């Protein structure tokens, strides 16, 4: 009996790890015959687990979604990852999930083996956050927006602009972007007939769902680069484009994607675009970039950099 129960738990764990399994694959993992696998699957079904059979010569199985959430089996690393994620969510950027995160964490820590509980506690106890206070968004609103992106449903919502002015927006949502402390919605603005990027914390009230729409072509091949350019360049009067003589990975490790937009050119060079309120401020950001670069266009910035170069040269003799 104990052997059968242990095998059922092992079978359940396998079904949760991968979407589809053939009967022979499961039999090989469990060290039993295909007929035993079929009997074990029937036992899981009798316990309420929605295991469906897949057609085909070899046959197969898939764990589907049921009316209730079944118990999840986690290995050591997965359990630690979930515990840390729940602790982070309890004080994160999404408002409304703190209490549920704490409840879920309490349930998980209650059943964690002592060795794993010590690992999670040690990480929590000896870690401090130096991040700036995050702008929090409503969990329900975020779920509505994500669902609208998934199902291609229009959204209507009140929106407070950068200047504080309110407006009503009617959009076709494309996707959400998270910078680590702010959430942004990329959407086609129906009334303005153009793509827009909206800060979710500036939504006023819960967004309302509308009708379905045919999906548009993405505003850019790289959505991360698109959002980055909207945040780092578009709002500013002055901009600079550089060809940086360094690989994309090295540049990405040195800069914030909310401060500059970066895209790879080839294995050795990277396109960097940045914005600022003045040419003087642009010169400062270019100066602290830390790589060799070639300035593209922008004669006004080029002249400012020449003046800076002469000044620095005189300063060091």
Buried (B, 14 or more C-beta within 10 A) or exposed (E): EEEEEEBBEBBBBBBBEEEEBBBBBBBEBBEBEBEBBBEBBEBBEEEEBBBEEEEEEEBBBBBEEEEEEBEEBBEEEEBBEBBBBBBEBBEBBBBBBBEEBBEBBEEBBEEBEEEBBEBBEEEEEEEEEEEEEBBBBBBBBBEBBBEBBEEBBBBBBBBBEEEEEEEEBBBBBBBBBBBEBBBBBBBBBBEEEEBBBBBBBBBEEEBEBBEEBEEEEEBBEEBEBBBBBBBBBEEBEBBBBBBBBBBBEEBBEBBEBBBBBBBBBEEEBBBBBBBBEEBEBBBEBBEEBEBEBEBEEBEEBEEBBEEBEEEEEEEEE
